[in-house]
Amino acid sequence: MKSSPHEPEKPAAPEAVAGRAEQVLRRLEWTVIRRLDGLLQGDYRTLMRGAGLDLADLREYQHHDDVRHIDWNVTARLQQTHVRVYTEDREMTAWFLLDLSPSVDFGSGASAKREVSAGFVAVLARLLTRHGNRVGALLYGSGVEAVIPARSGRRHVLHLLHRMQACGSEDTAQGQTRLAELLQAAAHAMHRRATVFVVSDFISEPGWERPLAQLALRHEVVAVRLLDPLELELPDLGLVPLRDAETGEQLLVDTHDAGFRRRFARIAAQREADLRQALAQAGVDTLELSTSDDLVEAVVRFVELRRQRQRLATGGLPGHLRHPAATPGVRP
């Protein structure tokens, strides 16, 4: 059950929405991106990997080399098996699959999950496009409402934020979210290998696990899971009216009842365990973003996750990190 902490606002005019997008991006550029520039010191390259390869050299074949990289022409000419050595093309494309269904409008504190989502997308998209990479997005409200082609540049990031703010903003019950629909649409829309961010609270009808796993077979997928502390544990607030933002169902609950709070926490903990298991089985990395998180710390956690993944892939991880403990907010 998801409650709405505020009265619904009237939809803003398109000019006002565009102005808010500019304000959001400008504020993040001053308060977040500038700080990240100092913290990352060029490590934006560890965010993700490019899809292309450039031929760098030829060398003799060694045990465990990929046989697909054998250069048969050179091998025949020199009478010694040679393989091609490639360098990775860092220019890449990122796609944001954005769940903007009514449940992401919930927030028990100063920020709602929708605002956390917009901040994360704005920061990552701007960091990437500043270095010539391209970003695209699929927006899901009551269904897949928009497909934004992958492009680069600040104006494109502004356009993406504008469309995010306009998508799914009507305060109407729309039924359960069908996250599988978004994932299936993305599989058809993305023709080249890309890094994919699925930004959602994963409050959805069942059946999204298989499409997510299929997407991860072709693309590098990161699940960016949005959550609010109140979804995990209820405080003692007495009688509280709750409304399901997606179905419109309303319920009056007595949070003063300690037994009810314990049952709520137990069910929430079980859902957490099931969700984490489903994401792990799908073979995707997970970044958890709480409405109480600091965005800079969250992005730095994410970069560290990517750095550790690359060290594992190259066998260069230090011994004390070969079996890393779970990092808060980051799950492999």
C-alpha positions in Angstrom: 0.0 0.0 0.0 1.5 3.4 -1.1 0.3 6.6 0.5 0.4 10.1 -1.0 1.9 12.5 1.5 0.7 15.6 -0.3 -2.4 16.8 -2.1 -2.3 16.3 -5.9 -1.0 19.3 -7.8 -2.5 20.6 -11.0 -0.5 19.8 -14.1 1.9 22.5 -14.9 2.1 24.3 -18.2 4.7 23.0 -20.7 6.7 26.2 -20.3 6.8 25.8 -16.5 7.8 22.1 -16.8 10.7 23.0 -19.2 11.8 25.8 -16.8 11.8 23.3 -13.9 14.0 21.0 -15.9 16.5 23.8 -16.5 16.5 24.7 -12.8 17.0 21.1 -11.8 19.9 20.5 -14.1 21.6 23.8 -13.3 21.3 23.1 -9.5 22.7 19.6 -10.0 25.6 20.9 -12.1 26.6 23.3 -9.3 25.9 21.1 -6.2 26.5 17.5 -7.4 28.4 17.3 -10.7 31.1 19.8 -9.7 31.7 17.7 -6.5 31.8 14.5 -8.5 34.3 15.9 -10.9 36.7 16.4 -7.9 35.9 13.0 -6.4 36.0 10.9 -9.5 39.0 12.6 -11.1 38.3 11.3 -14.6 37.0 8.0 -13.4 33.8 8.5 -15.4 35.4 5.8 -17.6 34.7 3.2 -14.9 31.0 3.9 -15.1 30.6 1.6 -18.0 32.3 0.1 -21.0 32.1 0.9 -24.7 30.6 -1.4 -27.3 33.2 -1.1 -30.0 36.8 -2.5 -30.3 39.8 -1.1 -32.2 42.6 -3.3 -33.5 45.7 -2.4 -31.5 48.3 -5.1 -32.3 49.1 -8.7 -33.3 50.9 -11.2 -31.1 51.5 -15.0 -30.9 48.7 -17.1 -29.6 48.8 -18.0 -25.9 46.9 -20.6 -23.9 43.4 -19.4 -23.0 43.3 -16.8 -25.8 39.9 -16.4 -27.5 40.2 -18.5 -30.7 37.7 -16.0 -32.3 40.6 -13.5 -32.3 42.9 -15.6 -34.3 44.1 -13.8 -37.5 44.2 -16.7 -40.0 45.9 -14.6 -42.8 48.8 -13.7 -40.6 48.9 -17.2 -39.1 49.2 -18.7 -42.6 51.9 -16.2 -43.7 54.1 -16.6 -40.6 53.4 -20.3 -40.0 52.7 -19.4 -36.3 49.3 -18.8 -34.7 48.7 -15.1 -34.1 45.8 -13.3 -32.4 44.5 -9.8 -32.8 44.7 -7.6 -29.7 42.0 -5.0 -29.3 41.6 -1.8 -27.4 38.2 -0.9 -26.2 36.3 2.0 -27.7 35.1 4.1 -24.7 32.4 5.9 -26.6 29.2 4.2 -25.7 25.4 4.5 -25.4 23.4 4.3 -22.2 19.7 3.8 -21.9 17.5 4.7 -19.0 14.4 2.6 -18.5 12.3 4.8 -16.3 9.4 3.6 -14.2 7.3 6.8 -13.6 4.2 5.0 -12.5 2.2 6.6 -9.6 4.0 4.6 -6.8 7.2 6.6 -7.4 5.4 9.8 -6.3 5.6 8.6 -2.7 8.1 10.1 -0.3 7.9 10.3 3.5 10.5 13.0 3.8 11.6 16.0 1.8 12.0 14.1 -1.5 9.8 11.6 -3.3 11.2 8.7 -5.2 10.4 10.5 -8.5 12.7 13.3 -7.5 15.5 10.9 -6.6 15.1 9.2 -9.9 15.2 12.6 -11.8 18.3 13.6 -9.9 20.2 10.3 -10.6 19.2 10.4 -14.3 20.2 14.0 -14.7 23.6 13.5 -13.0 24.5 10.3 -14.9 23.2 11.5 -18.2 25.2 14.8 -17.9 28.4 13.1 -16.8 28.2 10.8 -19.8 27.1 13.3 -22.5 29.9 15.8 -21.4 32.4 13.2 -22.7 30.6 12.6 -26.0 28.6 9.5 -25.1 24.9 9.2 -26.0 21.9 8.6 -23.7 18.4 7.5 -24.5 15.4 6.6 -22.5 12.1 4.7 -22.4 9.4 6.3 -20.1 6.7 4.2 -18.5 3.7 5.9 -16.8 0.4 4.0 -17.4 2.3 2.2 -20.2 5.3 2.9 -22.4 4.6 6.5 -23.1 7.7 7.7 -24.9 10.9 6.4 -26.5 13.6 9.1 -26.5 16.4 8.3 -29.1 20.0 8.2 -27.8 21.8 11.5 -28.4 24.4 13.6 -26.7 24.6 17.2 -25.4 23.2 19.3 -22.6 20.1 20.2 -24.5 19.3 16.5 -24.9 19.6 16.0 -21.2 17.2 18.9 -20.6 14.8 17.3 -23.1 15.0 14.0 -21.2 14.3 15.7 -17.8 11.4 17.7 -19.3 9.8 14.5 -20.6 10.3 12.8 -17.3 8.5 15.6 -15.4 5.6 15.5 -17.8 5.3 11.7 -17.9 2.8 10.0 -15.5 2.1 13.3 -13.7 -1.7 12.9 -13.6 -2.9 11.8 -10.1 -5.2 9.1 -11.3 -5.5 5.4 -10.4 -4.0 3.5 -13.3 -3.9 -0.1 -12.1 -0.8 -2.1 -11.3 2.5 -1.3 -13.0 3.6 -3.9 -15.6 7.4 -3.5 -15.6 7.7 -6.5 -18.0 6.1 -4.3 -20.6 8.8 -1.7 -20.3 11.6 -4.3 -20.4 10.2 -6.0 -23.5 9.8 -2.6 -25.3 13.4 -1.8 -24.5 14.6 -5.1 -26.0 13.0 -4.1 -29.3 14.1 -0.5 -29.2 17.8 -1.0 -28.4 19.5 -2.4 -31.5 23.2 -2.2 -30.4 24.8 -3.3 -27.1 24.5 -0.7 -24.5 24.6 0.0 -20.8 21.0 -0.1 -19.4 19.8 1.5 -16.2 16.4 0.2 -15.0 15.3 2.9 -12.6 12.2 1.7 -10.7 10.9 0.9 -7.2 10.0 -2.6 -8.7 6.5 -2.4 -7.3 5.0 -4.2 -10.2 2.9 -7.1 -11.4 4.9 -10.4 -11.4 6.6 -11.5 -14.5 9.4 -8.9 -15.0 12.2 -11.2 -13.9 12.5 -13.2 -17.1 12.5 -10.1 -19.5 15.1 -8.5 -17.2 17.3 -11.6 -17.4 16.9 -11.7 -21.2 17.9 -8.1 -21.5 21.0 -8.8 -19.4 22.2 -11.4 -21.8 22.8 -8.8 -24.5 23.3 -5.6 -22.6 25.1 -4.5 -19.4 22.2 -3.9 -17.0 22.1 -2.0 -13.7 19.0 -2.1 -11.6 18.6 1.2 -9.9 16.1 0.4 -7.1 14.2 3.4 -5.6 12.9 3.0 -2.1 11.7 5.0 0.9 12.4 4.2 4.6 8.7 4.2 5.4 8.2 1.3 3.0 10.4 -0.9 5.2 9.2 0.0 8.7 6.2 2.0 10.0 6.7 4.3 13.0 4.0 4.7 15.7 1.9 7.5 14.2 -1.6 6.4 15.4 -4.4 6.1 12.9 -3.0 6.8 9.4 -5.0 6.8 6.1 -3.1 5.1 3.3 -4.0 5.2 -0.4 -2.6 2.9 -3.0 -1.3 5.4 -5.6 -1.7 2.9 -8.5 -5.2 1.4 -7.8 -6.8 4.2 -5.7 -7.7 1.8 -2.9 -7.8 3.5 0.5 -7.3 2.0 4.0 -7.2 3.3 7.5 -4.5 1.6 9.6 -3.6 1.8 13.3 0.2 2.2 13.4 -0.1 2.3 17.2 -0.7 -1.4 17.2 2.7 -3.0 17.8 1.6 -6.3 16.3 0.6 -4.6 13.1 3.9 -2.8 12.8 5.8 -6.1 13.4 3.7 -7.9 10.7 4.3 -5.0 8.3 8.1 -5.1 8.9 8.1 -8.9 8.5 6.3 -8.7 5.2 8.5 -5.9 4.0 11.6 -7.8 4.9 10.4 -10.9 3.0 9.7 -8.7 0.0 13.2 -7.2 0.2 14.7 -10.7 0.3 12.6 -11.9 -2.7 13.4 -8.8 -4.7 17.2 -9.0 -4.1 17.2 -12.7 -5.0 15.2 -12.0 -8.2 17.7 -9.3 -9.3 20.7 -11.5 -8.5 19.2 -14.4 -10.5 18.7 -12.1 -13.4 22.4 -11.4 -13.4 22.3 -7.6 -12.9 24.1 -5.3 -10.6 21.9 -3.3 -8.2 22.2 0.2 -6.9 19.7 1.0 -4.1 18.7 4.7 -3.9 16.7 5.8 -0.9 14.9 9.1 -0.6 17.1 9.7 2.4 20.3 9.2 0.4 22.9 11.7 -0.5 23.1 11.7 -4.3 26.9 12.3 -4.5 27.6 9.3 -2.2 25.2 7.2 -4.2 27.0 7.9 -7.5 30.4 7.3 -5.9 29.1 4.0 -4.6 28.1 3.1 -8.1 31.4 4.1 -9.6 33.2 2.0 -7.0 31.0 -1.0 -7.9 31.9 -0.6 -11.6 35.6 -0.3 -10.7 35.5 -3.5 -8.6 33.7 -5.3 -11.5 36.4 -4.3 -13.9 39.1 -5.5 -11.5 37.4 -8.8 -11.2 37.1 -9.1 -15.0 40.8 -8.5 -15.4 41.9 -10.5 -12.4 43.5 -7.5 -10.9 41.5 -7.2 -7.7 43.6 -7.0 -4.5 43.5 -10.0 -2.3 41.5 -8.4 0.5 38.8 -7.5 -2.0 38.5 -10.8 -3.9 35.4 -11.6 -1.7 34.1 -8.2 -1.0 31.4 -7.7 1.7 28.2 -6.2 0.7 28.5 -2.4 0.3 25.5 -0.5 1.7 23.3 0.5 -1.2 25.2 -1.6 -3.8 24.5 -5.2 -4.5 26.1 -7.4 -7.1 
